[in-house]
């Protein structure tokens, strides 16, 4: 199994983004776009600082599936998840983020 990692990359619009990838190579958290690499790196640090279960909010999508957002103490969204079939699945995703993010290395990669 691979080590969890934050992949920092530039998207097609030229914005910097990160995704947290679990040890099974599945992405479990994705950021919004940042205008600078430094701001994106700060976003990664914010994930690590906000790994408390109460910082996650599980939401139901219009199609009946579930996803979660990780919010900073100021309620700003740091990252969002993929869609899960159930609320329990999304809760499992938040647990995976907490486990993976604390020791994840940061690697620069292609989009």
C-alpha positions, 0 to 999 in steps of 0.5 A: 500500500502506498503512503498517503499524500497531498498532491499539489498541482496546477489545473487547466485554468492555471490555479493551484489545487491539492488533493489528499490521496489515501494509501489505496491511491484513492483521492479522499479530499480535494481543494478549491483553486488557489491563485498562488502556490503558497496559498495552496500550501497554506490550505494543506497546512489548514487541513492538518490543523483542522482534523477534528471530527467536528470540523467536518460537515456531511451533506446530502446531494440533490441525487440522494448521495452524500459528501462532506466538507472540511471547514476551518475554524472560521467556517471557510471550506478547506476541502470537499469529498467525492460522493458516497452512496450513504451517510455512513460511507461519508462518515467513513471518508471523514475518518479516512481523511483524519487518518491520512492527512496528519502524516501525509507528505506533499508531492507536486504532480500533474493534474 
